[in-house]
Amino acid sequence: MDKKELAKRAIEEGEGIFRLAPVWVSRSFCRPGKRIKLHPDDYYALGADRGGIDERWLSSTTWAENGPKTSPDEGMSYIVVDREGKERLLLKDAVELLGAEVVGEHIWNKYGCWPMFSKFFDNAGPLPHHIHHREEHARRTGAAGKPEMYFFPSQLNNHAGEFPFTFFGFRPETTKQEVLDALKNFARGDNKILDLSTAYKLVLDTGYDVPPGVMHAPGSLCTYEPQFASDVYAMYQSVLMNGQVLEEDLLWKNCPEDKRGDYEYLLDVIDWELNTDPEFHRHHFMKPFPVSSEEEMKRRGYREEWICYKCKTVCAKRLTVFPGQSVVIVDHAPYGMIALQGNGTFGKWRLETPQMIRYGGLTNDEFFVTQSAAERGVRITNTSDCEDIVILKHFSENPDLPQQILK
């Protein structure tokens, strides 16, 4: 059976909903926080030289850029066509072959792909102060700019890690010369770039909007991160709080060859206005926002909230279905989803939140909902008499996103 026939079969048999296999990604500069349910023996399944697995990518058609040993499909989601997992197809291939049948006319005509993915990021300690490039800089290396958002789910944070605080941007009085000096000192030990920034304590079940061009050193809470389909970044901090030293190549990642060694170019990648905004927290912090009347939702057996909503190209919701309830949820855009808690059914599929996952094993906790299935509505049934089902839903552009909460 060729790929197109397999993709059509997956749509038909899943009634417009794809079951996805877990995707695990390691980073050489990261240490696993061990909260994403991977078996303790499997966090270095890709080899110690590749680093520990501290990310699970969700609904991804994006290649993970992890150096010369990166496999051609690393970071990409597979559709599981049969229940045993013997027949599989890349979500990327299904989108390319079926187009609007999967992602809808608007997204297909505008992007010609599925233009986002989400991930669980689970590091034991903080990440370096780093940046995701804006469109004009990413385009110079054949990539796309990368807006992303953060949400810190309670279900994945039984411990807070070593440093549950995130540095964003620079203090308003910071000068460009101070940042330039720090960049030039990268290879000389601790370049002290964090001395110029401000840290914010992370609060469970809230989040932040992180536009491209904004410096950030994420803290150690396990984080759900909806983002544009790009893996561009550069690390501007040389030594972490635990003494970990970064390779200088990471300073120049996604930098055009003719700009390597040009520290002024690195400075230009920074959106200075956003980074020195004295009201950064007010402009970028996000609390859950109900999608409609809370009283009416409760009467119908569920609660749904916008959790990531300050970006026009990527957004996310949290859906809670109460014990013993069966509800039909309609959306007007395709989406990926991941279950955090509970058991039941999702459309025609069995929904199960695993306690532990082996590397290479299958689960019933992750699905992709095509445009037509989203518009028809997905029936979700909670078969428990005492526990909620909690689902996170990640979208690209969504016409239901209220304009007033974008501000």
Secondary structure as a PSIPRED ss2 file (coil, helix, strand):
# PSIPRED VFORMAT (PSIPRED V4.0)

   1 M C   1.000  0.000  0.000
   2 D C   1.000  0.000  0.000
   3 K H   0.000  1.000  0.000
   4 K H   0.000  1.000  0.000
   5 E H   0.000  1.000  0.000
   6 L H   0.000  1.000  0.000
   7 A H   0.000  1.000  0.000
   8 K H   0.000  1.000  0.000
   9 R H   0.000  1.000  0.000
  10 A H   0.000  1.000  0.000
  11 I H   0.000  1.000  0.000
  12 E H   0.000  1.000  0.000
  13 E H   0.000  1.000  0.000
  14 G C   1.000  0.000  0.000
  15 E C   1.000  0.000  0.000
  16 G C   1.000  0.000  0.000
  17 I E   0.000  0.000  1.000
  18 F E   0.000  0.000  1.000
  19 R E   0.000  0.000  1.000
  20 L E   0.000  0.000  1.000
  21 A C   1.000  0.000  0.000
  22 P C   1.000  0.000  0.000
  23 V E   0.000  0.000  1.000
  24 W E   0.000  0.000  1.000
  25 V E   0.000  0.000  1.000
  26 S E   0.000  0.000  1.000
  27 R C   1.000  0.000  0.000
  28 S C   1.000  0.000  0.000
  29 F C   1.000  0.000  0.000
  30 C C   1.000  0.000  0.000
  31 R C   1.000  0.000  0.000
  32 P E   0.000  0.000  1.000
  33 G C   1.000  0.000  0.000
  34 K C   1.000  0.000  0.000
  35 R C   1.000  0.000  0.000
  36 I C   1.000  0.000  0.000
  37 K C   1.000  0.000  0.000
  38 L E   0.000  0.000  1.000
  39 H C   1.000  0.000  0.000
  40 P H   0.000  1.000  0.000
  41 D H   0.000  1.000  0.000
  42 D H   0.000  1.000  0.000
  43 Y C   1.000  0.000  0.000
  44 Y C   1.000  0.000  0.000
  45 A C   1.000  0.000  0.000
  46 L C   1.000  0.000  0.000
  47 G C   1.000  0.000  0.000
  48 A H   0.000  1.000  0.000
  49 D H   0.000  1.000  0.000
  50 R H   0.000  1.000  0.000
  51 G C   1.000  0.000  0.000
  52 G C   1.000  0.000  0.000
  53 I E   0.000  0.000  1.000
  54 D E   0.000  0.000  1.000
  55 E E   0.000  0.000  1.000
  56 R E   0.000  0.000  1.000
  57 W E   0.000  0.000  1.000
  58 L E   0.000  0.000  1.000
  59 S C   1.000  0.000  0.000
  60 S C   1.000  0.000  0.000
  61 T C   1.000  0.000  0.000
  62 T C   1.000  0.000  0.000
  63 W C   1.000  0.000  0.000
  64 A C   1.000  0.000  0.000
  65 E C   1.000  0.000  0.000
  66 N C   1.000  0.000  0.000
  67 G C   1.000  0.000  0.000
  68 P C   1.000  0.000  0.000
  69 K C   1.000  0.000  0.000
  70 T C   1.000  0.000  0.000
  71 S C   1.000  0.000  0.000
  72 P C   1.000  0.000  0.000
  73 D C   1.000  0.000  0.000
  74 E C   1.000  0.000  0.000
  75 G C   1.000  0.000  0.000
  76 M C   1.000  0.000  0.000
  77 S C   1.000  0.000  0.000
  78 Y E   0.000  0.000  1.000
  79 I E   0.000  0.000  1.000
  80 V E   0.000  0.000  1.000
  81 V C   1.000  0.000  0.000
  82 D C   1.000  0.000  0.000
  83 R C   1.000  0.000  0.000
  84 E C   1.000  0.000  0.000
  85 G C   1.000  0.000  0.000
  86 K C   1.000  0.000  0.000
  87 E C   1.000  0.000  0.000
  88 R E   0.000  0.000  1.000
  89 L E   0.000  0.000  1.000
  90 L E   0.000  0.000  1.000
  91 L H   0.000  1.000  0.000
  92 K H   0.000  1.000  0.000
  93 D H   0.000  1.000  0.000
  94 A H   0.000  1.000  0.000
  95 V H   0.000  1.000  0.000
  96 E H   0.000  1.000  0.000
  97 L H   0.000  1.000  0.000
  98 L H   0.000  1.000  0.000
  99 G C   1.000  0.000  0.000
 100 A H   0.000  1.000  0.000
 101 E H   0.000  1.000  0.000
 102 V H   0.000  1.000  0.000
 103 V H   0.000  1.000  0.000
 104 G H   0.000  1.000  0.000
 105 E H   0.000  1.000  0.000
 106 H H   0.000  1.000  0.000
 107 I H   0.000  1.000  0.000
 108 W H   0.000  1.000  0.000
 109 N H   0.000  1.000  0.000
 110 K H   0.000  1.000  0.000
 111 Y H   0.000  1.000  0.000
 112 G C   1.000  0.000  0.000
 113 C C   1.000  0.000  0.000
 114 W C   1.000  0.000  0.000
 115 P C   1.000  0.000  0.000
 116 M E   0.000  0.000  1.000
 117 F E   0.000  0.000  1.000
 118 S E   0.000  0.000  1.000
 119 K E   0.000  0.000  1.000
 120 F E   0.000  0.000  1.000
 121 F E   0.000  0.000  1.000
 122 D C   1.000  0.000  0.000
 123 N E   0.000  0.000  1.000
 124 A C   1.000  0.000  0.000
 125 G C   1.000  0.000  0.000
 126 P C   1.000  0.000  0.000
 127 L C   1.000  0.000  0.000
 128 P C   1.000  0.000  0.000
 129 H C   1.000  0.000  0.000
 130 H E   0.000  0.000  1.000
 131 I E   0.000  0.000  1.000
 132 H C   1.000  0.000  0.000
 133 H C   1.000  0.000  0.000
 134 R C   1.000  0.000  0.000
 135 E H   0.000  1.000  0.000
 136 E H   0.000  1.000  0.000
 137 H H   0.000  1.000  0.000
 138 A H   0.000  1.000  0.000
 139 R H   0.000  1.000  0.000
 140 R H   0.000  1.000  0.000
 141 T H   0.000  1.000  0.000
 142 G C   1.000  0.000  0.000
 143 A C   1.000  0.000  0.000
 144 A C   1.000  0.000  0.000
 145 G C   1.000  0.000  0.000
 146 K C   1.000  0.000  0.000
 147 P C   1.000  0.000  0.000
 148 E E   0.000  0.000  1.000
 149 M E   0.000  0.000  1.000
 150 Y E   0.000  0.000  1.000
 151 F E   0.000  0.000  1.000
 152 F C   1.000  0.000  0.000
 153 P C   1.000  0.000  0.000
 154 S H   0.000  1.000  0.000
 155 Q H   0.000  1.000  0.000
 156 L H   0.000  1.000  0.000
 157 N C   1.000  0.000  0.000
 158 N C   1.000  0.000  0.000
 159 H C   1.000  0.000  0.000
 160 A C   1.000  0.000  0.000
 161 G C   1.000  0.000  0.000
 162 E C   1.000  0.000  0.000
 163 F C   1.000  0.000  0.000
 164 P C   1.000  0.000  0.000
 165 F E   0.000  0.000  1.000
 166 T E   0.000  0.000  1.000
 167 F E   0.000  0.000  1.000
 168 F E   0.000  0.000  1.000
 169 G C   1.000  0.000  0.000
 170 F C   1.000  0.000  0.000
 171 R C   1.000  0.000  0.000
 172 P C   1.000  0.000  0.000
 173 E C   1.000  0.000  0.000
 174 T C   1.000  0.000  0.000
 175 T C   1.000  0.000  0.000
 176 K H   0.000  1.000  0.000
 177 Q H   0.000  1.000  0.000
 178 E H   0.000  1.000  0.000
 179 V H   0.000  1.000  0.000
 180 L H   0.000  1.000  0.000
 181 D H   0.000  1.000  0.000
 182 A H   0.000  1.000  0.000
 183 L H   0.000  1.000  0.000
 184 K H   0.000  1.000  0.000
 185 N C   1.000  0.000  0.000
 186 F H   0.000  1.000  0.000
 187 A H   0.000  1.000  0.000
 188 R H   0.000  1.000  0.000
 189 G C   1.000  0.000  0.000
 190 D C   1.000  0.000  0.000
 191 N C   1.000  0.000  0.000
 192 K C   1.000  0.000  0.000
 193 I H   0.000  1.000  0.000
 194 L H   0.000  1.000  0.000
 195 D H   0.000  1.000  0.000
 196 L H   0.000  1.000  0.000
 197 S C   1.000  0.000  0.000
 198 T E   0.000  0.000  1.000
 199 A E   0.000  0.000  1.000
 200 Y E   0.000  0.000  1.000
 201 K E   0.000  0.000  1.000
 202 L C   1.000  0.000  0.000
 203 V C   1.000  0.000  0.000
 204 L C   1.000  0.000  0.000
 205 D C   1.000  0.000  0.000
 206 T C   1.000  0.000  0.000
 207 G E   0.000  0.000  1.000
 208 Y E   0.000  0.000  1.000
 209 D E   0.000  0.000  1.000
 210 V E   0.000  0.000  1.000
 211 P C   1.000  0.000  0.000
 212 P C   1.000  0.000  0.000
 213 G C   1.000  0.000  0.000
 214 V C   1.000  0.000  0.000
 215 M C   1.000  0.000  0.000
 216 H E   0.000  0.000  1.000
 217 A E   0.000  0.000  1.000
 218 P C   1.000  0.000  0.000
 219 G C   1.000  0.000  0.000
 220 S C   1.000  0.000  0.000
 221 L C   1.000  0.000  0.000
 222 C C   1.000  0.000  0.000
 223 T E   0.000  0.000  1.000
 224 Y E   0.000  0.000  1.000
 225 E C   1.000  0.000  0.000
 226 P C   1.000  0.000  0.000
 227 Q E   0.000  0.000  1.000
 228 F E   0.000  0.000  1.000
 229 A C   1.000  0.000  0.000
 230 S C   1.000  0.000  0.000
 231 D C   1.000  0.000  0.000
 232 V C   1.000  0.000  0.000
 233 Y C   1.000  0.000  0.000
 234 A E   0.000  0.000  1.000
 235 M E   0.000  0.000  1.000
 236 Y C   1.000  0.000  0.000
 237 Q C   1.000  0.000  0.000
 238 S C   1.000  0.000  0.000
 239 V E   0.000  0.000  1.000
 240 L C   1.000  0.000  0.000
 241 M C   1.000  0.000  0.000
 242 N C   1.000  0.000  0.000
 243 G C   1.000  0.000  0.000
 244 Q C   1.000  0.000  0.000
 245 V E   0.000  0.000  1.000
 246 L C   1.000  0.000  0.000
 247 E C   1.000  0.000  0.000
 248 E H   0.000  1.000  0.000
 249 D H   0.000  1.000  0.000
 250 L H   0.000  1.000  0.000
 251 L H   0.000  1.000  0.000
 252 W H   0.000  1.000  0.000
 253 K C   1.000  0.000  0.000
 254 N C   1.000  0.000  0.000
 255 C C   1.000  0.000  0.000
 256 P C   1.000  0.000  0.000
 257 E H   0.000  1.000  0.000
 258 D H   0.000  1.000  0.000
 259 K H   0.000  1.000  0.000
 260 R C   1.000  0.000  0.000
 261 G C   1.000  0.000  0.000
 262 D C   1.000  0.000  0.000
 263 Y H   0.000  1.000  0.000
 264 E H   0.000  1.000  0.000
 265 Y H   0.000  1.000  0.000
 266 L H   0.000  1.000  0.000
 267 L H   0.000  1.000  0.000
 268 D H   0.000  1.000  0.000
 269 V H   0.000  1.000  0.000
 270 I C   1.000  0.000  0.000
 271 D C   1.000  0.000  0.000
 272 W H   0.000  1.000  0.000
 273 E H   0.000  1.000  0.000
 274 L H   0.000  1.000  0.000
 275 N H   0.000  1.000  0.000
 276 T C   1.000  0.000  0.000
 277 D C   1.000  0.000  0.000
 278 P C   1.000  0.000  0.000
 279 E C   1.000  0.000  0.000
 280 F H   0.000  1.000  0.000
 281 H H   0.000  1.000  0.000
 282 R H   0.000  1.000  0.000
 283 H H   0.000  1.000  0.000
 284 H H   0.000  1.000  0.000
 285 F E   0.000  0.000  1.000
 286 M E   0.000  0.000  1.000
 287 K C   1.000  0.000  0.000
 288 P C   1.000  0.000  0.000
 289 F E   0.000  0.000  1.000
 290 P E   0.000  0.000  1.000
 291 V C   1.000  0.000  0.000
 292 S C   1.000  0.000  0.000
 293 S C   1.000  0.000  0.000
 294 E H   0.000  1.000  0.000
 295 E H   0.000  1.000  0.000
 296 E H   0.000  1.000  0.000
 297 M H   0.000  1.000  0.000
 298 K H   0.000  1.000  0.000
 299 R H   0.000  1.000  0.000
 300 R H   0.000  1.000  0.000
 301 G C   1.000  0.000  0.000
 302 Y E   0.000  0.000  1.000
 303 R E   0.000  0.000  1.000
 304 E E   0.000  0.000  1.000
 305 E E   0.000  0.000  1.000
 306 W E   0.000  0.000  1.000
 307 I E   0.000  0.000  1.000
 308 C E   0.000  0.000  1.000
 309 Y C   1.000  0.000  0.000
 310 K C   1.000  0.000  0.000
 311 C C   1.000  0.000  0.000
 312 K C   1.000  0.000  0.000
 313 T C   1.000  0.000  0.000
 314 V C   1.000  0.000  0.000
 315 C E   0.000  0.000  1.000
 316 A E   0.000  0.000  1.000
 317 K E   0.000  0.000  1.000
 318 R E   0.000  0.000  1.000
 319 L E   0.000  0.000  1.000
 320 T E   0.000  0.000  1.000
 321 V E   0.000  0.000  1.000
 322 F C   1.000  0.000  0.000
 323 P C   1.000  0.000  0.000
 324 G C   1.000  0.000  0.000
 325 Q C   1.000  0.000  0.000
 326 S E   0.000  0.000  1.000
 327 V E   0.000  0.000  1.000
 328 V E   0.000  0.000  1.000
 329 I E   0.000  0.000  1.000
 330 V C   1.000  0.000  0.000
 331 D C   1.000  0.000  0.000
 332 H C   1.000  0.000  0.000
 333 A C   1.000  0.000  0.000
 334 P C   1.000  0.000  0.000
 335 Y E   0.000  0.000  1.000
 336 G E   0.000  0.000  1.000
 337 M E   0.000  0.000  1.000
 338 I E   0.000  0.000  1.000
 339 A E   0.000  0.000  1.000
 340 L E   0.000  0.000  1.000
 341 Q E   0.000  0.000  1.000
 342 G C   1.000  0.000  0.000
 343 N E   0.000  0.000  1.000
 344 G E   0.000  0.000  1.000
 345 T E   0.000  0.000  1.000
 346 F E   0.000  0.000  1.000
 347 G C   1.000  0.000  0.000
 348 K C   1.000  0.000  0.000
 349 W E   0.000  0.000  1.000
 350 R E   0.000  0.000  1.000
 351 L E   0.000  0.000  1.000
 352 E E   0.000  0.000  1.000
 353 T C   1.000  0.000  0.000
 354 P C   1.000  0.000  0.000
 355 Q C   1.000  0.000  0.000
 356 M C   1.000  0.000  0.000
 357 I E   0.000  0.000  1.000
 358 R C   1.000  0.000  0.000
 359 Y C   1.000  0.000  0.000
 360 G C   1.000  0.000  0.000
 361 G C   1.000  0.000  0.000
 362 L C   1.000  0.000  0.000
 363 T C   1.000  0.000  0.000
 364 N C   1.000  0.000  0.000
 365 D C   1.000  0.000  0.000
 366 E E   0.000  0.000  1.000
 367 F E   0.000  0.000  1.000
 368 F E   0.000  0.000  1.000
 369 V E   0.000  0.000  1.000
 370 T C   1.000  0.000  0.000
 371 Q H   0.000  1.000  0.000
 372 S H   0.000  1.000  0.000
 373 A H   0.000  1.000  0.000
 374 A H   0.000  1.000  0.000
 375 E H   0.000  1.000  0.000
 376 R H   0.000  1.000  0.000
 377 G C   1.000  0.000  0.000
 378 V E   0.000  0.000  1.000
 379 R E   0.000  0.000  1.000
 380 I E   0.000  0.000  1.000
 381 T E   0.000  0.000  1.000
 382 N E   0.000  0.000  1.000
 383 T C   1.000  0.000  0.000
 384 S C   1.000  0.000  0.000
 385 D C   1.000  0.000  0.000
 386 C C   1.000  0.000  0.000
 387 E C   1.000  0.000  0.000
 388 D C   1.000  0.000  0.000
 389 I E   0.000  0.000  1.000
 390 V E   0.000  0.000  1.000
 391 I E   0.000  0.000  1.000
 392 L E   0.000  0.000  1.000
 393 K E   0.000  0.000  1.000
 394 H E   0.000  0.000  1.000
 395 F E   0.000  0.000  1.000
 396 S C   1.000  0.000  0.000
 397 E C   1.000  0.000  0.000
 398 N C   1.000  0.000  0.000
 399 P C   1.000  0.000  0.000
 400 D C   1.000  0.000  0.000
 401 L C   1.000  0.000  0.000
 402 P C   1.000  0.000  0.000
 403 Q H   0.000  1.000  0.000
 404 Q H   0.000  1.000  0.000
 405 I H   0.000  1.000  0.000
 406 L H   0.000  1.000  0.000
 407 K C   1.000  0.000  0.000
